[in-house]
Amino acid sequence: MLTGRRFIISKATVALEATNGTRSLLTLPQGAIIEVTSGPAGQGIGTVPVTWEGRTLAMFAVDIEKRGIAVAEATSQSASA
C-alpha cells in the first residue's frame, strides 16, 4: 500500500496538476521527494494523489512503484541522537 508513504523519485517522471480547472503535465526531477496522500482506486492501477513541494499532483501508481525509492521515516530515538 502506498498511502502515507514517502518516496524519492529515481528517474524523472511525469505528474499531472489541476489548477483552477486547467490540467497540465509537469516533470518531476530525479531526486524529488513525494508523499502519497491516498491509495489508487481499483487494482493498484491508475493515478494516485501525491504532494510535492506543497503542490497536489496525480501520478501513475506504476511510476511510483518502478521509479520510487521508499524513504525510511526517522524514529524519535534516531532523530534525537
ABEGO torsion letter per residue (X at the ends): XABGBBBBBABBBBBBBBBGGBBBBBBBBBGBBBBBABBBBEAGBEBBBBBBGGBBBBBBAAAAAAABBBBBBBBAAAAAX
